[in-house]
Amino acid sequence: SKKKGLSAEEKRTRMMEIFFETKDVFQLKDLEKTVFKNCLLAAMSVKEVLQSLVDDGMVDCERIGTSNYYWAFPSKALHARKRKLEVLESQLSEGSQKHASLQKSIEKAKIGRCETEERTRLAKELSSLRDQREQLKAEVEKYKDCDPQVVEEIRQANKVAKEAANRWTDNIFAIKSWAKRKFGFEENKIDKTFGIPEDFDYID
């Protein structure tokens, strides 16, 4: 039978796997070679898939001189999940506090009173909050893996990202040195031509 092709989302997932596993910075041609070498997806679809990931903010892109460079380190994805978890936990805490307050109001309204519009309204609001709390609990459960171990993974990923960035800084300094020797260019002219900022340096 004819082999079924990958869906758009499967292609995006495989592309992200390349970035996360290599933790490196690529030009388009290098990425196409890596894809071809590992047979992860058709080389002709690399540019389209890569652009969709850049558009969605999942892959970073920086233009240096006449070339575009692409990267996506695991640390960014983990930070995004950690921020999402913090927001959900805050919402859950607020909902729980409001739920407890309404429960007290309802219990107080029951004492020596008949069914009232206020009590009915509070009961409906309480029911709605219970539903919201359950939804938030489900969301928090999705992000429960953001524990100390994951935080340590973030630290390690940041370390790898810094090393990769400094490795590229080495390359840029080497190219600048070569250009000065080969063509006698002044450093500030090289920086201006290739859009290299004045404070360009290694990351501490």
C-alpha positions in Angstrom: 0.0 0.0 0.0 1.0 3.6 -0.6 2.8 5.1 2.4 0.8 7.9 4.1 2.6 11.2 4.2 3.2 13.2 7.4 0.6 15.7 8.5 1.5 19.4 8.8 1.7 19.1 12.6 3.8 15.9 12.5 6.3 17.8 10.2 6.4 20.7 12.7 7.0 18.2 15.6 9.9 16.5 13.7 11.4 19.9 12.9 11.3 20.9 16.6 12.9 17.6 17.6 15.9 18.5 15.3 16.4 21.8 17.1 15.9 20.4 20.6 18.1 17.4 20.1 21.0 19.2 18.4 20.6 22.5 20.5 22.4 24.2 17.6 21.9 27.3 15.4 21.2 26.6 11.7 21.1 28.3 8.3 18.3 27.0 6.0 20.8 25.0 3.9 22.3 23.3 7.0 18.9 22.4 8.2 17.9 20.9 4.9 21.1 18.8 5.0 20.3 17.6 8.5 16.8 16.7 7.5 18.0 14.8 4.4 20.7 13.0 6.4 18.2 11.8 9.1 15.3 11.2 6.7 13.0 13.0 9.1 10.9 14.7 6.4 11.2 15.7 2.7 13.9 18.4 2.2 11.6 20.4 -0.1 9.1 21.0 2.7 11.7 22.3 5.2 11.4 26.0 4.3 7.6 25.9 4.5 7.5 24.1 7.9 10.3 26.3 9.3 8.5 29.5 8.4 5.3 28.3 10.1 7.3 27.6 13.3 8.9 31.1 13.1 5.5 32.7 12.5 4.1 30.9 15.6 7.1 32.1 17.7 8.3 28.5 18.3 11.6 29.0 16.4 13.7 32.2 16.7 15.2 33.8 13.6 18.0 36.4 13.3 19.4 38.0 10.2 23.2 38.4 10.3 24.6 40.1 7.2 22.9 38.4 4.2 22.0 35.1 6.0 19.2 34.1 8.3 20.0 31.9 11.4 17.4 29.8 13.1 17.3 28.2 16.6 14.9 26.8 19.2 16.3 25.8 22.6 14.3 23.6 25.0 14.7 26.3 27.7 12.3 28.6 25.9 9.6 26.0 25.7 10.0 25.0 29.3 9.9 28.6 30.4 6.6 29.1 28.5 5.1 26.0 30.3 6.3 27.2 33.7 4.7 30.7 33.1 1.4 29.0 32.1 1.5 26.8 35.2 2.0 29.8 37.4 -1.0 31.6 35.8 -3.2 28.6 36.2 -2.2 28.0 39.8 -2.9 31.7 40.6 -6.4 31.4 39.0 -7.1 28.2 40.9 -6.1 29.8 44.2 -8.4 32.8 43.5 -11.2 30.6 42.5 -10.8 28.4 45.6 -10.9 31.5 47.9 -14.0 32.8 46.2 -15.6 29.4 46.4 -15.0 29.2 50.2 -16.4 32.7 50.7 -19.6 31.9 48.8 -20.0 28.7 50.7 -19.9 30.6 53.9 -22.4 33.1 52.6 -24.8 30.3 51.5 -24.5 28.5 54.9 -25.2 31.8 56.6 -28.2 32.4 54.4 -29.7 29.0 55.3 -30.0 29.9 59.0 -33.6 30.8 59.8 -34.4 31.8 56.3 -36.6 30.5 53.5 -35.4 30.2 49.9 -34.5 33.7 48.6 -33.4 35.2 45.3 -30.1 36.0 46.9 -29.5 32.4 48.0 -30.5 31.1 44.6 -28.1 33.5 42.9 -25.3 32.5 45.2 -26.0 28.9 44.7 -25.8 29.3 40.9 -22.6 31.3 41.2 -21.1 28.6 43.5 -22.0 25.9 41.0 -20.3 27.9 38.2 -17.2 28.4 40.3 -17.0 24.7 41.1 -17.0 23.9 37.4 -14.3 26.5 36.8 -12.2 25.1 39.6 -12.4 21.6 38.1 -11.4 22.9 34.7 -8.4 24.7 36.3 -7.4 21.6 38.2 -7.4 19.7 34.9 -5.2 22.4 33.3 -2.8 22.4 36.3 -2.5 18.6 36.0 -1.2 19.0 32.4 1.6 21.2 33.7 2.4 19.2 36.9 5.7 18.1 35.3 7.1 21.6 35.9 8.7 20.4 39.2 12.2 20.9 40.6 13.6 18.4 38.2 12.2 20.3 35.2 13.5 23.5 36.6 17.0 21.9 36.7 16.5 20.8 33.1 15.7 24.5 32.3 19.0 25.5 33.9 20.9 22.9 31.9 19.2 23.9 28.7 20.1 27.6 29.4 23.7 26.5 29.9 23.7 24.7 26.5 22.0 27.7 24.8 24.6 30.0 26.2 27.4 27.8 25.0 25.8 27.6 21.5 25.5 31.4 21.4 29.1 31.9 22.5 30.2 29.4 19.9 28.6 31.5 17.2 30.1 34.6 18.7 33.5 32.9 18.2 32.7 32.3 14.6 31.6 35.9 14.0 34.8 37.2 15.6 36.9 34.8 13.5 35.2 36.0 10.3 35.7 39.7 11.3 39.4 39.0 11.9 39.7 37.2 8.6 38.0 40.1 6.7 40.3 42.6 8.3 43.4 40.7 7.3 42.2 39.7 3.9 40.6 42.9 2.7 42.0 45.5 5.1 38.5 46.5 6.3 38.1 48.6 9.4 36.2 46.8 12.2 33.5 49.5 12.5 32.9 49.2 8.7 32.4 45.4 9.0 30.0 45.9 11.9 28.0 48.4 10.0 27.9 46.4 6.8 26.7 43.2 8.5 24.5 44.8 11.2 26.7 43.7 14.1 25.9 45.9 17.2 28.7 47.9 18.9 28.2 46.0 22.2 28.3 42.5 20.5 30.3 40.2 22.8 30.2 36.9 24.6 27.4 36.0 27.0 28.6 35.8 30.6 
